[in-house]
Amino acid sequence: MGITSRQLTAKAQRDYELVLLAREKGDQKAYSTLLSTYREPIYYMLLKMTNNTIDADDLTIETFGKAFKSLNDYSPDFAFSTWLFRIATNNCIDYIRKNKTITVSIDKEIEGEEDGYSFKGSNIPCQNPDPEELIIDEQQKLWMRDIVSKLKPHYRVLVEERYFMEKSYEEISKDLNLPIGTVKAKLFRARNLLLNIIKNNPHQK
């Protein structure tokens, strides 16, 4: 690429070149490489934070969705992995704040390392989101609904019932007359399909 940054390691420089290919040329192979490189480290970091495999799966999808939509905001002043883990951590903190009892001090930043990648999250936001936050949140919901609409009907209905209607596995099983094991397996497959859709439609609004 001919573009280097003295602050970046060889691995971070490789990531930066992939980012350039992705955001400037829409190179799907570059998106795929970034996704496959960081999917598991991001997932396991989120799993540590949430202690819930479903939440970790969902937040992994959101992390890559937000990152790929915001690649123009990334600069090589720091490693792509640092930027990506920060998105994941901040998004997870926000999710925990909205949905669960928080045991983390709001005066501290969350930081650590997962599979050799350093991550650091900013302070937990205030409890009352401002109007701009509410607008962004609504835009994210609309964007996610549009992404989900691209799934085949039998996957789409599962995702809608689980994540938009917030039904339990038992409720979905009764609604759709499916064994709970089948519901869980299909939702797992649906989440993988959503990641692929995000990878192939990173700039979708």
N, C-alpha and C positions, 0 to 999 in steps of 0.2 A: 504493500500500500504506500510505502514511502513516508508514512506519518508515524512518528515515535514520540514518546514522552519519557523523559529521564526518570520520572517518579515511578513508572510502571515496571513491574517484573516482566519477564518474557511471557509468562502465562497471561498476565493482565493485558499486555500489548496484543497478544493473539485475540483476546476477547474484544478489545477495542476495534481491531480490524474487522471482526465479525459484526460488531455494532454498526460500523460504517457501511458494510455491505448490506446489512438489513435495512437501515433507515434511509440510505441514499439510493439503493438499487432495488429494494424490496426483495432481496435474495432470500428465498424460503429455506435454502439449505443453511444459511447463517442463523436464521431464527431457530431452526431445528437443532442445530449444534448447541446454541446457547441454552435452549430448553433441556436437551438431554444431559448437558453438563451439570446444570444446577438444580434440576428438578428434585433429585433425591436429597441433596444437602439442605435445600429449602424445606422440603417436606419434614425431614427429621428434626430440624431446628424448630419448626412450628409445632411438631408433635411434642417436643419437650416443653414448649410454652403452654400448650392447651391440654396436654395429656388426653387427647381425644382424636382418634384416627379420622373420623368424619370431618371434624373441624379443620384438622391439618390438611386434608385433601381439598376442602373447599377454599381454604385460605391460600393454598398453593396455586390453585387456578386463578384466584383474584390477584395474587402477586405477579404472575406472568402477564395477566391481562393488563394490569396497570403499567407494568414495566415496558411492555411492547408498545403500548399506546403513547408512552412518554419518552421514547428513546431520544427524541430531540433535546430533552432536558439533561441527558447524560453528557458529561465532559470528562476528558481523561486526566483531570486533576487528581482522581483517585480511581481505584480499580472498579471495574464493572461489578465484580462480586460484592464489594463493599456497598455500592449503590443498591444492588438488588436485595441484599440482606436487610438493608435499612428500610426499604419499601415493605418487605415481608414483616419485619419486626414492628414497624409503626402500624401497619394494617392490623396485625394481630393484637397489639395493645388496644387499638380502637375497638376491635371486635369484643375483646374481653371486657372493656369498660362498658360497652353497651349491653352485653348479654350475661355477664357473670359477676360474682363477687370477686373483687380484686384484692389480692394479698401482697401485691408489689407496691412499694412506696412510690408515690407520685413525684417525690423529690429526686429520684434516682433514674439514671438511664440504664436500660438493659443492654448488656454487651457480652460477648463471648466468642467462641470459635466452634465451627462445625465442619468436620472433614477438612481442616486446614484453611477454611475460609473465615475471616473475621467478620463479625457483624456488630452493629451498635444501633440502638434505637433511641429516639428522642423521648422527652418527657411525655407522660400521658396527658392528652389534651384536657381542657377544662370540661366539666360535666355538662355545660350548656352550649351546644354548637351554635355558631353564629349563622346568619342567613346564607352566607356563601357556602359553608359546610353542608347545610341542608340541601342546597341546590346541587352541589357536587354529588352528594349521596343519592339524590333522586336521579341524576344523570347516569350514575353507575348502575342503578337498578334497571333503568330503561335499556341501557346498553347490554346488561346481562340478559334481560328478557329477549332482546333481539338475537343474541347469540344462541340462547336456548331454543328459540323458534326454528333454528336450522337443524335441530336434531330430528331423527325419525320419530313419528308420533308415539310409538311405544316407549321410547326413551324420554321424550319430551314430557309426557304426562307424569312419569315418575319423578322427574326433576321438579316440575311445577308443584306437585303435591308435597314433596319433601322439603323444598327450599323456599318456595313462594307461599305455600299454604301452611308450612311448618307442621306437617302431619307426622306422626310416629310411623315406624315400620309396620306396627300392628294395624294401624288405621289404613295405611296404603294397601297392605295385604288384603284386608277386608273389602276395600273399595274396588280393587282390581281383580279380586279372587285369585291371588297368587300366593304361593308359599313365601314366608318371610325370607328364607334363604335365596329365593329367586329375586325378590325385591332388592336385597342387598347386592347380589351379584350384578343385576342390571344397572343399579345406581353406580356401582364401581366402574362398569363399562361406560356409562354415560359421562362420568367425570373425565375419563380418558378421552372420550370423543370431544368434550368441551375444550380440553387443552389443545387438541389438534385444530379445532376451529379457531381458537384464539391465535394459535401459531400461524395459521394460514390467512387470518384476517386481522392482523395486528393494528391496522389503522382505522378499523371500523368505528364509527361514532354512534 
